[in-house]
Amino acid sequence: MKPVAMPGLQQALDAESYEWLAANSPIILQAVEREVTGGRTPDQIRLFVLLHTGRMEIAMRCEQVARHVLAAQG
């Protein structure tokens, strides 16, 4: 089954992850922002975090945050 696009929900989840990292790990949030500014994609960030931590949850949060940062950049 092909996933259905839900852009409004995705944006809300991405924003929630941004707020979560801001409250719980601002140093990781700042690092993700720097990587996005440096041209890294959300997929690249997720893969890097997963490979270096083995923690899927934080890798997915970082990917969502990267998407949020990209959307805010316009």
Residue pairs with C-beta under 8 A, 6 or more apart in sequence:
10 67
11 68
11 71
13 64
14 64
14 65
14 67
14 68
14 71
15 68
16 64
17 60
17 61
17 64
17 65
17 68
18 29
18 64
18 65
18 68
18 69
20 61
21 28
21 29
21 32
21 61
21 62
21 65
22 29
28 58
28 62
29 65
32 45
32 62
32 65
32 66
32 69
33 65
33 69
35 44
35 45
35 66
36 42
36 45
36 66
36 69
36 70
36 73
37 69
40 48
40 66
41 66
42 63
42 64
42 66
42 67
42 70
43 63
45 62
45 63
45 66
46 59
46 60
46 62
46 63
46 66
47 59
49 55
49 58
49 59
49 62
49 63
50 56
50 59
53 59
